Amino acid sequence: MNLNPQEMAYIGDAIYELYIRKYILTIGIRKVNNLQKEAKKYVSAKGQSEYLKKLLNLDIFNSEELDIIKRARNFKVNSKPKNSDLITYKYATALEALIGYLYLSNKKDRIDEIMKLILEDNDNVCIW
């Protein structure tokens, strides 16, 4: 499968959000308004960008994963992002593309590892 970074980010966005939604439910938030507020911390471009930078600083990615991140971060954007600056948007897209790549490569255990680091919760993250 030869997908461009935006296509990988498209599926990665959905997978990432599923992890976040499940996590938020497991920590006991039940009111819809509070669910959305908590989710925004994780699924906004700002949040995703910050989490990717945190993971990059931890030096946890192999060369294949770094290649996906770099390709996605450097991929040409045809329109201006609506809710963030371009750099933040590119880092967020890179995280989504990585998750999408791992999902499409059937590397769900690796997604679990990455999401555990993002959520800092080792017990309640796996949705598979």
C-alpha positions in Angstrom: 0.0 0.0 0.0 1.6 3.3 -1.1 -0.3 6.1 0.5 0.8 9.7 0.9 1.1 11.2 4.3 -2.3 13.0 4.2 -4.0 9.7 3.4 -2.2 8.0 6.3 -3.2 10.9 8.6 -6.8 10.5 7.5 -7.1 7.0 8.9 -4.7 7.8 11.8 -6.9 10.6 12.9 -9.8 8.2 13.4 -7.7 5.6 15.2 -6.1 8.2 17.5 -9.5 9.7 18.4 -10.9 6.2 19.3 -8.1 5.7 21.7 -8.7 9.2 23.2 -12.5 8.6 23.5 -12.0 5.2 25.2 -9.4 6.7 27.6 -11.7 9.5 28.6 -14.5 7.1 29.3 -12.2 4.9 31.4 -11.3 7.8 33.7 -14.9 8.3 34.6 -16.0 11.4 32.7 -19.7 11.0 31.7 -21.1 14.4 30.8 -20.9 15.0 27.1 -19.7 18.6 27.5 -16.9 17.5 29.8 -16.1 14.6 27.4 -15.6 17.1 24.5 -13.6 19.5 26.7 -11.2 16.7 27.8 -10.9 15.2 24.3 -9.9 18.6 22.9 -6.7 18.6 25.0 -5.6 15.5 23.0 -7.2 15.8 19.6 -6.5 19.4 18.8 -3.6 20.3 16.5 -1.9 22.0 19.4 -2.3 18.9 21.7 -1.2 16.5 19.0 1.8 18.6 18.1 2.9 18.8 21.7 2.6 15.1 22.2 4.6 14.3 19.1 7.4 16.7 20.3 7.3 15.0 23.7 7.7 11.6 22.0 10.5 12.8 19.8 12.4 14.0 22.8 12.0 10.6 24.4 13.8 9.1 21.3 11.4 6.2 21.0 11.0 6.0 17.3 12.8 3.6 15.0 14.1 4.8 11.6 11.0 3.6 9.7 8.7 5.6 12.1 10.9 8.6 11.9 10.8 8.5 8.1 6.9 8.5 8.2 7.0 11.4 10.7 9.4 13.4 8.6 7.5 12.7 5.3 4.2 13.8 6.9 5.7 16.9 8.6 7.3 18.0 5.3 4.4 17.2 3.0 3.1 20.2 1.1 -0.1 21.6 2.4 -2.4 23.1 -0.2 -4.5 25.2 2.1 -4.0 27.2 5.3 -4.9 25.4 8.5 -8.0 26.8 10.2 -7.3 26.5 13.9 -3.5 26.5 14.2 -0.3 27.8 12.7 1.3 25.8 9.9 4.1 24.3 12.0 1.7 23.1 14.7 -0.6 21.6 12.0 2.3 19.8 10.3 3.4 18.2 13.6 -0.2 17.1 14.4 -0.5 15.7 10.9 2.8 13.8 11.4 1.5 12.1 14.6 -1.8 11.2 12.8 0.1 9.8 9.8 2.3 7.7 12.1 -0.7 6.2 13.8 -2.4 5.6 10.4 0.8 3.9 9.1 1.0 1.7 12.1 -2.6 0.8 11.9 -2.5 -0.1 8.2 0.7 -2.1 8.9 -1.1 -4.1 11.5 1.2 -2.8 14.2 -1.5 -2.3 16.8 0.9 -3.2 19.7 3.1 -0.3 18.7 0.1 2.0 18.6 -0.7 0.9 22.2 2.9 1.7 23.3 2.7 5.2 21.8 -0.7 5.9 23.1 0.3 4.8 26.6 3.1 7.3 26.5 0.8 10.0 25.4 -1.9 9.2 28.0 0.6 8.1 30.7 -1.8 5.3 31.6 -0.5 1.8 31.3 -3.7 -0.1 32.1 -6.7 1.2 30.2 -5.5 2.2 26.7 -5.8 -0.8 24.4 -9.0 -0.7 22.3 -8.3 -3.9 20.3 
